[in-house]
Amino acid sequence: MSPADPSQTGPDTGEDNFVWQRLALMARPRATKANALAALLAILLGFAVATQVRQNQVLGLESLRQSELVTILDNASLLSARLDQNARELQATRDELISGSTSGAAALTAAQERLDTLRMLAGTAQAHGPGIRMTISDPGAKVTAPLLLDAIEELRDAGAEAIQVGSVRVVASTYFGQAGSGVEIDGTTVTNPYVILAIGDPQTLSSAMEIPGGLSENVRQLGASITTNQSTDLVVGALHTLREPRYARPVP
């Protein structure tokens, strides 16, 4: 059998090249009106997303009215003054302990005050003082555990020193969960209406609950209602039972 004549392969090769060129042209993106419109829409969508993110970042104090800004500034000033007073009292106690001018009486008094403070923070002692009584009425059963947890966090951020929800004392280890007929707090089911007691500066706590986009607005969007009453002497009487930690141990 004789070898193939090279001249006979030319037409087939040319035809193959033509087919591949056509396929390449078909696969290549075309600058049609539809493609241009899709690209324009993608650019506009990216710009809108970036603008929304930027607005969300600045939304807050800039969206408040002048009277609301003045209220927040006054509350911050009151909190700063209170912290300064506490710092001066602690400094005076420290000076008495160092000088030993009152012998062991100052040390005993300081130790007792510290013990009382720790008992209130741990929830093993009742507490009283100025604060607010907040009631959330939820006829549609829309209030959830995360919303009540947000309320506690906002109260803490506003300087609340002792908090009680229903008959449950809220402490550092308190947990919230959803229950069939309400919200479970530390194993106790709390039902509608949800009554929250918080000891702290009444004006600061009340203002914190009414900040735009905060707790009160979220509650009303769910169809529930919220009322806040200030008090000069509020009693947080619920107690927390301490449990022996399973894993945590003090550092030597």
Secondary structure, DSSP 8 states (H G I E B T S, - for coil): -----GGGGHHHHHHHHHHHHHHHHHHS----HHHHHHHHHHHHHHHHHHHHHHHHHHTTGGGS-HHHHHHHHHHHHHHHHHHHHHHHHHHHHHHHHHHTTTTHHHHHHHHHHHHHHHHHHHTSS-EEEEEEEEEEE-TT----HHHHHHHHHHHHHTT--EEEETTEEE-TT--EEE-SSSEEETTEEE-SSEEEEEES-HHHHHHHHTSTTSHHHHHHHTT-EEEEEEEEEEEE---------SS-----
